[in-house]
Amino acid sequence: MHVVIAGGHGKIALILERLLSARGDSVAGLIRNPVQAADLEAAGADALVVDLEKATVDEVAEHLRGADAVVFAAGAGPGSGAARKETVDRDAAILLADAAQVAGVGRYVMVSAMAADPHATADDEVFQIYLRAKGIADEAIRSRTASTSTIVRPGHLTDDAGTGRVAIAESTGPGAIPRADVAAVLVAVLDEPGTGGQSFDLISGETPIAEAVAALAR
């Protein structure tokens, strides 16, 4: 499998790149800063330098040709302002979906956020914009790749060691999950075509990852 990961230098992306490359998959990560290339190469991924906030659909599509799947794991980050929530978490995710269509990529996996909704409300204005940006992107991705996209909405992310056990549901309620377990779920989703067209919340739980993802495809 050849997988291209947007936001290739993020914590989840680097773990995902290691997992995929360790089992023999071909992996490439889209990064904005060429200085980050060495970290991707150490994780077993090829570094593709492209700025999703400035690139055109056709430019991104050229990087995606021949890929079996793309994963959007990019994000403006917790320290960014409202504007970049829209240009990265919303616009870049939609740009990647459009580019994937042009390049003929069959699978799109979106790392979204719990409570993402185009009409989300939150006490913190920037967080509200973030949830709305993610929600708008999710809807746009569904409209373009209804049967081949999977939208994963993790709860609060931690750097704890993965447990290999999760809870997956349309709505799980609030909870946390290690980034390592999110990456492992993404691998399982990529391996299971039956998850196409599905969206789900993801937090730590009691069900082994392979079993939880397989249940989605039944």
N, C-alpha and C positions, 0 to 999 in steps of 0.2 A: 504494500500500500504506500502511495506517495501522499503525504499530508503537508499542507501549507498552513502555518499558524500565524495569524496577525497578532501583534503584540508579543513577538517572540522572545522578548527579554523579561517579560513579567514573571512573577514567581510561579504561577500555575503553568504558564507556557514552558518555562525551563524544565519543570518536573515532567510535563507531558512529552517534551522533546526527548528527555532521557529515557522515559518508558518506551516510547515508540522505537527509538534508534536501538535500544538494547535488545529488542526482539527482532531487529533486522529490517524495520520499515525505513523508507526514505523520508526524511523530514527536512523542511525548510521553514525558517522563521522570517517574517517581515519585521524589520526594525527601522527606526528613523535615524538613529545615531550609529555610524559605522564603528565607533569605539566599542560598542557592545558585541561586535562580531565574534570576538574571542570566546566570550561566555557561551554563545550559541554553539560554536564549534566544539567546545569542551563538553557540551551536552549531546553532541552527535548530530547537530543540525547544520545545514547550510544557511548562511546569513544572506538575506536579500534586502538591500537598503532601498526603502521606498517610504515616503512620507504620505500616509493615508489622508492627512489633512490637506494635502496640496495636489496629490496625484489625480489623474483622470481615470475613468473606468478602463479605457483601453490600455493605459500604462500598467495598471494593476493586473489586468487580464493576462498580459504577457508573462507575468511572474507565476500565474496560476495554471498555465497550459500544461496538460499532462497530469495534473493532480487528480487524485481520487476523491479527496475531501479537503475542505478548508475549515479551520476553527478560528472563530473570532474570540480571542482572549485578551484583547487590548482594553485599555481604560485610561482615562485622563488622570486617575490617581486621586487619593483623598485630599491632597494639598492644592488641587487645581480649582480654578474658579468656575462660575456657571457657564461661561462661553465655551470652555473646552469640554464640558460635559456634553454639549451639543455637537461640537465638531468632531469629537472622538467617539463617545459612547453612542451617539445617534448616527451622525453623518458617515463616519468611517465604517460602521457596521453595515449600513445600507450600501455604501460604495462597494464594499467587499462582496455583498450579495449580487449586485449588478455585474461586477467583474467576473464572479464565478459563473453566472449565466452566460456571459459572452465567451468565456473560456471552456464552457461545456463541462464544468465540474459537477459531479453527481450528488455530492453531499455537502451540507453546510451545518456546522454545529456552532451554536451561539452560547457563550457564557454570559448570561444576563444577570439578574439580581432578584432576590425575593422581593415581592411587592412592586415590581416594575409594572407600570401602568401609565398610559398616555394622560390619564387624569388623576394621577396620584397626588395625595396631599401629605405634607409633613411639616412639622414645626420649623425645621431648618430649611431656609429657602433654597440653598445650593443642593441639599440632599433631595428636595422635592424636584428640582430641575433634573437631577441625575436619574431619579426613578422615572420621570416622564420621558427623558431621553431614551432610556433603556426600553420603556414600554412602546414608544413610537418605533424604535428599531425592530423590536420583536414583531410588531404587526406588519411592518414592511417586509421583513424576511419571510413571514408566513405567506404573504400575498405573492411573493415571487417564487418560493420553493415549498409550496404547501405540503407536498408528500415526501420531500427529501431533506427537510431541515429538522433539526432537533434543538429545542431551546431549553437550556439547563439554568435553573434559577437557584443558586446556592444561597444559604443563609450567611450569617456572620462568618467571615473567613479568619482562620487562625493559622499559626505556624507550628502547631502541635504535630507530633508524629501521627501519621495516618493509622487508622484502626482497621481499615478494610471493611467496615460495617456502616451502613447508611440507612436512612429513611427516605424514600422517594414517593411522592404523591402529587396530585394536582395542587393540593394545598396541605402542607405539613404543619403549619403554624410556625412560630419563630423558633430559631435554634442556630447553632454554630456548626462548623465543619472544617477540618483541617484542609489546607490547600492540596496536600498530597492525596487526600481521598477524592477531592474534586477532579484532579488530574486522572486518577485511576478510573473514575466514572466516565470521563471523556473517552478514554481508551475503549471501555466496554461499549459505549454508545457508538463509536466509530465501527466497532466490530459487529454491531447488531442492526442490520437494515430495518428491522421492524420498529425501531425507535423513530424512524422518519415520520414527520408530521406531528410529533408529540412535543409537549411542553410540560415541565414538571419542576416542583420545588425539590431541594436537596439539602438535607442536614444529616448530622451523625445519627446513627440508629443501631438496630440490632441485626439487620439483614446483610449477609455478605453481598459485596458489590455485584458480583456476577449474577447472583440470584435475583437481586433487586432490578437490575437492568433487563434480564431475561423476562421477568414478569411483565415489563412494559410491552413486550412484543407479542404477548399471547392474545 
